[in-house]
Amino acid sequence: MGQKVNPIGMRLGINRTWDSRWYANKNEYGDLLQEDLKIRTMLEKTLKQAAVSKIVIERPHRKCRVSIHTARPGIVIGKKGADIEVLRAKIRKFTDSEVHINIVEVRKPEVDATLVAQGIAQQLERRVAFRRATKRGVQTAMRMGALGIRANVAGRLGGADIARTEWYREGRVPLHTLRADIDFGVAEASTTYGVIGIKVWIFKGEVMEHDPSAHERRATEAGGGGGGQKRREPRPGQG
């Protein structure tokens, strides 16, 4: 079972928590869910070059708080916070709530599964050999402290006529173990031969106690695996 199911969904409520954190009545739930999907799609498209790991949306009373986890916070913030204001204006088109934006820096993008997958995809689009790109991502993650990593690439690899799947693994990736802190990310590379899909699993250790926020706390602790530093949005006129 652990080999087939999404490892993040399987661990929700155990050592992972949701990326959308709000409660709504039955008649409001669908509208808020649509807002979340539109906001995420817009941000992923707008910030394609900003190395965005994930987007967390929280909705306290009549507010919409969007936390953007990125390895390149300078690109998201812009000069004197100008780009933040542009993003806020775009988000306001999808919601009537008061919009707040937080930027969370990912200090170790080499052990963030989504960013590793994006890095492999970008190399494939630059015509780097798929074996070289995948092995480089795997070896870099292990060197930066990952306990195990597996990477799948699928499609017309190397321009082959028949699509196939190849995978590489180093270390341990215990997908059946629920207490294992497994990070999972996907990306797509658009090549001249078609789309190549990339999946990455990274094992960062075990969480012995029941703690749904354990993975996120590890990611935001300074110096931790994939750790990061939280930044508040700058005030207008401040650099």
C-alpha positions in Angstrom: 0.0 0.0 0.0 2.7 2.4 0.9 4.4 2.0 -2.5 1.3 3.2 -4.4 -0.4 5.8 -2.2 0.7 9.5 -2.0 3.1 9.5 1.0 1.9 12.9 2.2 -1.8 12.1 2.1 -1.1 8.8 3.9 0.6 10.6 6.8 -1.8 13.5 7.2 -2.7 13.8 10.9 0.3 11.6 11.9 3.4 13.6 11.1 2.1 15.9 8.3 -0.6 18.5 8.3 -2.7 20.1 5.6 -1.6 22.9 3.3 -5.1 24.5 3.5 -6.1 25.2 7.1 -9.5 26.5 7.6 -13.0 25.5 8.5 -16.2 26.4 6.6 -19.9 25.6 6.7 -21.3 23.3 4.1 -22.7 26.1 1.9 -19.3 28.0 1.9 -16.9 25.1 1.6 -17.0 24.7 -2.2 -16.5 28.4 -2.9 -13.5 28.6 -0.5 -12.0 25.5 -2.1 -12.3 27.0 -5.5 -10.6 30.2 -4.2 -7.7 28.1 -2.9 -7.3 26.3 -6.2 -7.3 29.5 -8.2 -4.9 31.2 -5.8 -2.4 28.2 -5.9 -2.6 28.0 -9.7 -2.0 31.7 -10.2 0.9 31.8 -7.7 2.6 28.7 -9.2 2.3 30.2 -12.7 3.5 33.7 -11.6 6.3 32.5 -9.4 7.6 29.7 -11.7 11.2 31.0 -11.5 11.1 31.6 -7.8 11.7 28.0 -6.7 8.4 27.7 -4.7 8.3 24.6 -2.5 4.7 24.9 -1.3 1.9 27.3 -0.6 0.0 27.2 2.7 -3.4 29.0 2.9 -5.0 29.8 6.3 -8.3 31.6 6.8 -8.8 33.2 10.2 -11.9 35.3 10.6 -12.5 37.2 7.3 -8.8 37.0 6.4 -6.8 35.0 3.9 -3.2 34.4 5.0 -1.0 33.0 2.3 2.5 31.6 3.2 4.8 31.0 0.3 7.7 28.7 1.0 10.5 29.5 -1.5 14.3 29.1 -1.9 14.5 32.6 -3.6 12.6 35.0 -1.4 14.2 38.0 -3.1 12.5 37.2 -6.4 9.1 36.9 -4.6 9.5 40.1 -2.6 11.0 42.3 -5.3 12.6 45.7 -4.9 11.2 47.4 -1.8 8.4 44.9 -1.6 6.9 46.0 -5.0 6.2 42.4 -6.2 4.5 41.5 -2.9 1.9 44.3 -3.6 1.4 43.0 -7.1 0.8 39.5 -5.8 -1.6 40.8 -3.1 -3.6 42.6 -5.8 -3.8 39.4 -7.9 -5.0 37.4 -4.9 -7.7 39.9 -4.1 -9.3 39.2 -7.5 -10.1 35.7 -6.2 -11.3 36.4 -2.7 -13.2 39.0 -0.7 -11.2 38.4 2.4 -8.4 40.6 3.7 -5.1 39.3 2.2 -1.9 38.8 4.1 1.3 37.3 2.5 4.1 35.7 4.4 7.4 34.6 2.8 9.1 31.6 4.3 12.7 30.9 3.1 13.7 27.3 2.4 17.3 27.2 3.5 18.2 23.8 2.2 16.4 23.4 -1.2 18.7 20.4 -1.9 16.6 18.3 0.5 13.2 19.6 -0.5 11.5 17.0 -2.7 9.5 19.5 -4.8 12.5 21.7 -5.4 14.7 18.7 -6.3 12.0 17.5 -8.8 11.8 21.1 -10.3 15.6 21.2 -10.6 15.7 17.9 -12.5 12.8 19.1 -14.8 14.7 22.3 -15.6 17.8 20.4 -16.5 15.8 18.1 -18.8 14.3 21.1 -20.5 17.9 22.4 -21.1 18.6 19.0 -22.9 20.8 17.6 -20.1 20.9 13.8 -20.2 18.2 12.4 -17.9 20.6 10.0 -16.1 23.1 12.8 -15.3 20.3 15.2 -14.1 18.7 12.6 -11.9 21.9 11.2 -10.4 23.1 14.8 -9.7 19.9 15.6 -7.8 20.1 12.3 -5.8 23.7 12.7 -4.8 23.4 16.3 -3.9 20.4 15.5 -1.5 22.4 12.7 0.2 25.4 15.0 0.6 23.2 17.7 2.2 21.9 15.4 4.9 19.0 13.3 3.5 18.8 9.8 4.9 17.4 8.4 1.7 16.1 9.5 -1.7 14.3 8.0 -4.6 13.7 9.7 -8.0 11.5 8.5 -10.8 11.6 9.9 -14.4 9.0 8.7 -16.9 8.3 9.5 -20.5 10.2 9.4 -23.8 13.5 9.4 -22.1 16.4 10.5 -24.4 13.9 10.8 -27.3 13.0 7.1 -27.4 10.0 6.0 -29.5 8.5 4.1 -26.6 8.0 5.8 -23.2 9.5 4.1 -20.1 10.2 4.7 -16.5 13.6 4.7 -14.8 14.3 5.3 -11.1 17.3 5.8 -8.9 17.6 5.4 -5.1 20.2 6.0 -2.5 19.8 5.3 1.2 16.5 4.2 2.9 13.1 5.3 1.7 10.6 3.4 4.0 7.3 4.2 2.4 5.4 1.6 4.6 6.6 3.2 7.9 4.0 5.8 9.0 6.3 7.4 11.5 8.9 8.1 8.7 9.1 11.7 7.7 8.8 11.4 3.9 8.8 14.4 1.7 7.3 14.0 -1.8 7.3 16.2 -4.8 6.4 16.1 -8.5 7.3 18.2 -11.6 6.9 18.1 -15.3 9.5 18.8 -18.0 8.2 19.9 -21.4 10.7 18.7 -24.0 10.6 18.5 -27.8 9.7 14.8 -27.5 6.8 15.4 -25.1 6.3 15.7 -21.4 8.6 13.9 -18.9 7.2 13.4 -15.4 9.5 13.5 -12.3 8.6 12.2 -8.9 11.0 12.5 -5.8 10.7 10.9 -2.4 13.1 12.1 0.4 13.4 10.4 3.8 14.4 12.8 6.5 14.2 10.7 9.7 11.5 9.3 12.0 9.0 11.1 14.2 8.4 8.9 17.2 5.6 10.9 18.8 2.2 11.7 17.3 2.7 15.2 16.0 0.9 16.4 12.7 3.1 19.6 12.6 6.4 17.7 13.0 7.4 17.9 9.4 6.7 21.6 9.1 8.4 22.4 12.3 11.5 20.6 11.1 11.4 22.6 7.8 11.2 26.0 9.6 13.8 25.4 12.3 17.0 27.2 11.6 19.7 24.7 10.4 17.3 21.8 10.3 16.8 19.5 7.3 15.3 21.7 4.6 15.1 24.3 7.3 14.0 27.8 6.7 13.5 31.3 8.1 10.2 33.0 8.2 9.9 36.5 6.8 7.0 38.9 7.2 6.0 40.9 4.2 7.8 44.2 4.1 5.9 47.5 4.8 5.5 49.8 1.8 8.6 51.9 1.4 10.9 49.5 3.2 13.6 47.5 1.4 
